[in-house]
Amino acid sequence: MPEHKPALSPPNHPHQRIYAGLVAGGAAFLLFRTLYMLLVEGALYQLMGWANALLIAEAILDLACLLASIRWWMANDRSRSRLPLQLGAAVTMLHAIRVLAYVMGRTGPWVNWDVRPEYSASYRFDWFWVWFAATLSALSLLAVIVIWRIVRDERSSAEKDRSSKGCRFPE
């Protein structure tokens, strides 16, 4: 009797699509919010050139992270996770820098330092969004640190396993 083989081979890891979907969702949210700021809220006209450069760089990294995580989701293979995780960490750090500039531009002696002078008198914001952006940015940085430590610990344990299975020196 012939051996029965399943129609589809099991995935590399059962949770790869969940992880890839979470990274894609985060990148899509940041991309949407960044493009909304640039195109709808008029950030291109109101913000200083360096703030716009940060927004545009973040949008490019968001798009790259989104595309890489979709590729990871489609492949359902852990070997495809490296690029989306690196891009996700980079965009999270860039976003944190941009949010820090945004928060500093709303408080203290730096009020409206990121807004062009001709718009500083009319520039309006809602404190809810300032706190929302700062809180989510801090949580995102914490998630990057946790994921980095998990990956680092997995790598070191895998290296220990490989070295223990290698050739043994005579005792």
C-alpha positions, 0 to 999 in steps of 0.5 A: 500500500502506498504511503499517504502524504499530506496535500500541503506540507506543514508550515515552517512554524505555526505562528509565522503568519500571525507574526508577519501579520502583526508586523504588516499591521503595524507598518500599515497603520504607521504608513496610513498615519504618516501619509494622512499627516503629509497629504490631508493634514498639510504637514508638507506646508506647515512643518519645517523641512527637517520634520518633513524629511523625517516624515518622508523617510518614515513613510518609505521605511513603512512601505518597505517594512509592509512589503517585506512582511507581506512577503514573509506572510506569503512564504510562511517561512521563518527565514524570511523574518529577518528583513521585516523585523529589521525594517520594523525596528528601524521604522520604530526608532525613527518614529520615536525620534519623530514623536519626540520632536513632535512632543517637544514642539508642543511643550516647554521652551520649544513650542512650535520649533518644528512648525514654519514661522508663518504657521506657528500662530495658527497651528492647532493640536489636540493633547490627546494625540500628543499623549497617544503618540508618545505612549504608543511610541514608548510601547513600540520601543519596548516591544522592539527591545523585547523582540531583540532580546528573544531573537538574541537568546534564541541565537545564542541557545542555537549556537550552544546546541550546535557547538555541543553536537560538534566534534568532541575533544578527547578528555 
